[in-house]
């Protein structure tokens, strides 16, 4: 199962709110970020790199629709552009794995 980042949030609290909405709808997800300090996740507030919300590739459209309906993503999300951006990142990641 390939995971795709559908959104980036400034901190783990906001990412967690979006994840909770997805969880309530039965949509698998995970949160990824470099924001864990000595006092735990999110203690330092916003992170420069952001906290990403990932879902299985097969659930991208449904997850985005749920988050838009919940007001946690802008309503004008372009799914084709999102997929292209994520594919571009995946290709970059694949190349760095080969090195």
Secondary structure, 3 states (H helix, E strand, C coil): CCEEEEEEECCHHHHHHHHHHHHHCCCCCEEEECCEECCEECCCCCCCCCEEEEEEHHHHHHHHHHHHHCCCCCCCCCHHHHHHHHHHHHHHHHHHHHC
